């Protein structure tokens, strides 16, 4: 199974799962496109995606719960909310509290978010 350098396909699934569980989200996505064998192992392992998704849930609980309630897989739920959680965390932590104008905001500070998310951010800003 797999290509010449695909040692993952030769490992028991528990071992390859353990190896991939140590990767962050971006590395996991890169690894899943490395070769067909890695893709198969990573894509079929909901536990890998669930772990990261639950971490994102700390910032985007409403969004994660909504997506899961709508039947999205852990992977799709994570991919739909990962960058939103990064941007939302920066806003909630006050990273942009002292920005003099909209033109001073870094490009990645804006992300399509719903009105409830912007409400959370505004409330946090008003509390500062």
Backbone as CSV, one residue per row, in Angstrom:
resi,resn,N_x,N_y,N_z,CA_x,CA_y,CA_z,C_x,C_y,C_z
1,UNK,0.839,-1.194,0.000,0.000,0.000,0.000,0.873,1.243,0.000
2,UNK,0.398,2.303,-0.604,1.092,3.584,-0.559,2.323,3.620,-1.435
3,UNK,2.960,4.786,-1.474,4.160,4.988,-2.275,5.402,4.525,-1.553
4,UNK,6.550,4.730,-2.196,7.819,4.279,-1.627,8.116,4.911,-0.271
5,UNK,7.801,6.192,-0.113,8.100,6.880,1.149,6.931,6.891,2.110
6,UNK,5.890,6.133,1.821,4.688,6.159,2.646,4.776,5.119,3.752
7,UNK,5.533,5.440,4.787,5.681,4.536,5.912,4.402,4.464,6.746
8,UNK,3.563,5.480,6.658,2.347,5.533,7.462,1.412,4.384,7.129
9,UNK,1.317,4.042,5.857,0.424,2.945,5.453,0.886,1.604,5.999
10,UNK,2.156,1.480,6.329,2.683,0.227,6.869,2.466,0.114,8.378
11,UNK,2.091,1.213,9.011,1.896,1.218,10.460,0.477,0.817,10.829
12,UNK,0.314,0.291,12.043,-1.050,0.056,12.527,-1.783,1.405,12.633
13,UNK,-3.082,1.420,12.387,-3.831,2.680,12.416,-3.675,3.473,13.718
14,UNK,-3.577,2.781,14.855,-3.424,3.475,16.138,-2.119,4.262,16.188
15,UNK,-1.077,3.692,15.604,0.236,4.340,15.623,0.245,5.561,14.701
16,UNK,-0.269,5.392,13.483,-0.296,6.538,12.565,-1.202,7.634,13.111
17,UNK,-2.289,7.258,13.751,-3.181,8.247,14.360,-2.449,9.012,15.460
18,UNK,-1.680,8.301,16.241,-0.914,8.931,17.333,0.116,9.917,16.766
19,UNK,0.753,9.557,15.682,1.734,10.437,15.043,1.059,11.713,14.561
20,UNK,-0.038,11.577,13.840,-0.725,12.744,13.286,-1.410,13.586,14.359
21,UNK,-1.727,13.008,15.497,-2.403,13.766,16.551,-1.501,14.840,17.156
22,UNK,-0.206,14.738,16.921,0.719,15.747,17.433,0.851,16.977,16.543
23,UNK,0.181,16.962,15.398,0.287,18.082,14.456,-0.736,19.173,14.759
24,UNK,-0.355,20.411,14.494,-1.328,21.495,14.585,-2.216,21.444,13.344
25,UNK,-3.247,22.284,13.321,-4.242,22.237,12.244,-3.608,22.453,10.873
26,UNK,-2.772,23.462,10.751,-2.177,23.756,9.453,-1.284,22.616,8.983
27,UNK,-0.489,22.056,9.892,0.384,20.931,9.533,-0.432,19.697,9.172
28,UNK,-1.542,19.477,9.874,-2.407,18.348,9.565,-2.991,18.476,8.156
29,UNK,-3.408,19.682,7.801,-3.936,19.918,6.449,-2.853,19.694,5.388
30,UNK,-1.638,20.167,5.663,-0.534,19.957,4.717,-0.205,18.463,4.599
31,UNK,-0.191,17.763,5.732,0.124,16.336,5.708,-0.929,15.551,4.925
32,UNK,-2.175,15.995,4.990,-3.239,15.243,4.307,-3.133,15.321,2.784
33,UNK,-2.358,16.271,2.274,-2.174,16.360,0.817,-0.787,15.886,0.379
34,UNK,-0.054,15.282,1.299,1.285,14.796,0.991,1.254,13.619,0.026
35,UNK,0.410,12.653,0.315,0.260,11.494,-0.566,-1.084,10.835,-0.274
36,UNK,-1.481,9.917,-1.136,-2.795,9.282,-0.986,-2.909,8.501,0.321
37,UNK,-1.833,7.840,0.717,-1.863,7.059,1.953,-2.095,7.932,3.171
38,UNK,-1.374,9.028,3.260,-1.540,9.947,4.390,-2.927,10.570,4.347
39,UNK,-3.362,10.927,3.150,-4.688,11.522,2.992,-5.762,10.569,3.523
40,UNK,-5.667,9.322,3.144,-6.649,8.321,3.561,-6.670,8.203,5.088
41,UNK,-5.503,8.130,5.703,-5.416,7.970,7.159,-5.961,9.213,7.874
42,UNK,-5.571,10.378,7.424,-5.974,11.620,8.089,-7.457,11.913,7.878
43,UNK,-7.908,11.797,6.648,-9.303,12.130,6.339,-10.292,11.201,7.029
44,UNK,-9.912,9.962,7.242,-10.841,8.998,7.831,-10.833,9.015,9.356
45,UNK,-9.987,9.835,9.952,-9.860,9.829,11.406,-10.552,11.052,12.014
46,UNK,-11.802,10.880,12.380,-12.577,11.982,12.964,-11.963,12.479,14.282
47,UNK,-11.294,11.594,15.009,-10.701,12.009,16.294,-9.647,13.081,16.115
48,UNK,-8.878,13.027,15.028,-7.866,14.058,14.766,-8.525,15.423,14.624
49,UNK,-9.583,15.478,13.847,-10.274,16.739,13.586,-11.061,17.194,14.802
50,UNK,-11.648,16.246,15.521,-12.453,16.565,16.706,-11.606,17.274,17.754
51,UNK,-10.422,16.775,17.997,-9.526,17.367,18.987,-9.294,18.854,18.701
52,UNK,-8.947,19.167,17.469,-8.687,20.562,17.097,-9.973,21.385,17.115
53,UNK,-11.066,20.778,16.706,-12.348,21.468,16.670,-12.773,21.876,18.084
54,UNK,-12.561,21.022,19.052,-12.929,21.338,20.426,-12.051,22.454,20.991
55,UNK,-10.827,22.560,20.519,-9.966,23.670,20.924,-10.509,24.982,20.369
56,UNK,-10.914,24.975,19.119,-11.505,26.162,18.477,-12.817,26.533,19.160
57,UNK,-13.516,25.543,19.670,-14.804,25.768,20.326,-14.677,26.690,21.536
58,UNK,-13.512,26.745,22.152,-13.307,27.642,23.291,-13.574,29.093,22.904
59,UNK,-13.350,29.432,21.646,-13.560,30.798,21.158,-14.852,30.912,20.356
60,UNK,-15.205,29.860,19.661,-16.367,29.879,18.751,-17.391,28.814,19.133
61,UNK,-17.824,28.804,20.377,-18.743,27.763,20.838,-20.052,27.760,20.044
62,UNK,-20.658,28.918,19.889,-21.929,28.995,19.177,-21.802,28.483,17.748
63,UNK,-20.729,28.889,17.067,-20.510,28.499,15.677,-20.266,27.001,15.540
64,UNK,-19.438,26.452,16.426,-19.123,25.020,16.386,-20.386,24.203,16.672
65,UNK,-21.111,24.584,17.716,-22.322,23.851,18.073,-23.356,23.911,16.948
66,UNK,-23.471,25.046,16.312,-24.411,25.204,15.202,-24.015,24.289,14.035
67,UNK,-22.745,24.315,13.650,-22.281,23.474,12.546,-22.458,21.986,12.848
68,UNK,-22.127,21.592,14.060,-22.294,20.187,14.430,-23.768,19.820,14.435
69,UNK,-24.615,20.735,14.911,-26.056,20.503,14.912,-26.623,20.384,13.505
70,UNK,-25.956,21.029,12.547,-26.383,20.959,11.154,-25.803,19.743,10.425
71,UNK,-25.077,18.891,11.161,-24.599,17.641,10.585,-23.238,17.688,9.920
72,UNK,-22.518,18.802,10.071,-21.179,18.869,9.490,-20.237,17.936,10.242
73,UNK,-19.292,17.347,9.527,-18.280,16.494,10.151,-17.363,17.371,10.999
74,UNK,-16.559,16.730,11.839,-15.599,17.477,12.660,-14.636,18.243,11.771
75,UNK,-14.186,17.616,10.686,-13.224,18.273,9.803,-13.836,19.516,9.158
76,UNK,-15.013,19.386,8.581,-15.658,20.525,7.913,-15.963,21.622,8.928
77,UNK,-16.434,21.229,10.109,-16.707,22.214,11.160,-15.437,22.971,11.514
78,UNK,-14.343,22.258,11.649,-13.072,22.906,11.961,-12.646,23.852,10.845
79,UNK,-12.696,23.377,9.618,-12.261,24.203,8.493,-13.142,25.441,8.326
80,UNK,-14.421,25.334,8.645,-15.324,26.474,8.539,-15.060,27.534,9.614
81,UNK,-14.458,27.119,10.741,-14.338,28.025,11.885,-12.920,28.317,12.347
82,UNK,-11.924,27.666,11.790,-10.550,27.819,12.282,-10.052,29.254,12.180
83,UNK,-10.076,29.841,10.988,-9.540,31.201,10.829,-10.417,32.221,11.541
84,UNK,-11.715,31.962,11.562,-12.612,32.844,12.303,-12.211,32.873,13.776
85,UNK,-11.873,31.721,14.335,-11.495,31.663,15.752,-10.205,32.431,16.011
86,UNK,-9.268,32.364,15.066,-8.009,33.099,15.222,-8.268,34.604,15.252
87,UNK,-9.040,35.077,14.292,-9.346,36.511,14.201,-10.188,36.948,15.398
88,UNK,-11.180,36.148,15.738,-12.058,36.484,16.861,-11.252,36.566,18.160
89,UNK,-10.331,35.638,18.367,-9.500,35.655,19.577,-8.668,36.929,19.650
90,UNK,-8.119,37.355,18.521,-7.331,38.592,18.513,-8.196,39.793,18.868
91,UNK,-9.395,39.856,18.312,-10.301,40.963,18.625,-10.697,40.921,20.098
92,UNK,-11.083,39.741,20.598,-11.530,39.629,21.983,-10.416,39.924,22.980
93,UNK,-9.183,39.636,22.604,-8.062,39.880,23.517,-7.659,41.350,23.554
94,UNK,-8.262,42.159,22.684,-7.963,43.595,22.692,-6.825,44.000,21.784
95,UNK,-6.403,43.114,20.912,-5.273,43.407,20.035,-5.516,44.659,19.185
96,UNK,-6.773,44.925,18.871,-7.078,46.051,17.989,-7.750,47.211,18.731
97,UNK,-7.649,47.227,20.048,-8.316,48.264,20.843,-7.785,49.667,20.586
98,UNK,-6.530,49.801,20.289,-5.928,51.135,20.137,-5.564,51.468,18.696
99,UNK,-6.268,50.917,17.760,-6.028,51.188,16.342,-6.681,52.528,16.009
100,UNK,-5.925,53.479,15.464,-6.477,54.819,15.215,-7.521,54.900,14.102
101,UNK,-7.458,54.001,13.119,-8.447,54.052,12.038,-8.560,52.692,11.368
102,UNK,-9.585,52.544,10.557,-9.790,51.285,9.851,-8.642,50.954,8.917
103,UNK,-7.918,51.966,8.474,-6.820,51.753,7.536,-5.575,51.204,8.235
104,UNK,-5.566,51.265,9.564,-4.441,50.748,10.343,-4.601,49.265,10.684
105,UNK,-5.769,48.718,10.401,-6.007,47.313,10.712,-5.269,46.411,9.725
106,UNK,-4.606,45.361,10.212,-3.988,44.395,9.301,-5.082,43.696,8.493
107,UNK,-4.756,43.282,7.308,-5.740,42.660,6.416,-6.411,41.448,7.046
108,UNK,-5.652,40.632,7.778,-6.211,39.415,8.371,-7.084,39.693,9.592
109,UNK,-7.199,40.947,10.011,-8.020,41.239,11.180,-9.500,41.206,10.855
110,UNK,-9.829,41.261,9.592,-11.229,41.231,9.184,-11.547,39.839,8.637
111,UNK,-12.698,39.364,8.999,-13.135,38.046,8.564,-14.654,38.080,8.536
112,UNK,-15.270,37.437,7.574,-16.735,37.458,7.540,-17.306,36.787,8.795
113,UNK,-17.868,37.581,9.672,-18.465,37.048,10.900,-19.887,37.545,11.019
114,UNK,-20.712,36.744,11.678,-22.107,37.128,11.817,-22.282,38.220,12.864
115,UNK,-23.468,38.745,12.940,-23.752,39.876,13.813,-23.566,39.507,15.290
116,UNK,-23.866,38.257,15.671,-23.683,37.836,17.056,-22.207,37.849,17.453
117,UNK,-21.340,37.440,16.538,-19.900,37.444,16.808,-19.405,38.868,16.990
118,UNK,-19.818,39.762,16.094,-19.408,41.161,16.239,-19.989,41.760,17.525
119,UNK,-21.155,41.298,17.929,-21.730,41.748,19.199,-20.867,41.334,20.381
120,UNK,-20.370,40.095,20.351,-19.469,39.615,21.409,-18.205,40.476,21.471
121,UNK,-17.675,40.785,20.303,-16.453,41.587,20.227,-16.711,42.990,20.759
122,UNK,-17.829,43.588,20.377,-18.177,44.928,20.852,-18.370,44.944,22.358
123,UNK,-19.055,43.944,22.904,-19.228,43.857,24.356,-17.890,43.781,25.070
124,UNK,-16.971,42.967,24.552,-15.645,42.835,25.161,-14.916,44.172,25.100
125,UNK,-15.063,44.881,24.005,-14.394,46.170,23.836,-14.967,47.208,24.810
126,UNK,-16.262,47.195,24.992,-16.898,48.146,25.896,-16.520,47.879,27.349
127,UNK,-16.218,46.624,27.673,-15.813,46.265,29.036,-14.388,46.669,29.342
128,UNK,-13.573,46.916,28.316,-12.172,47.290,28.538,-12.042,48.701,29.036
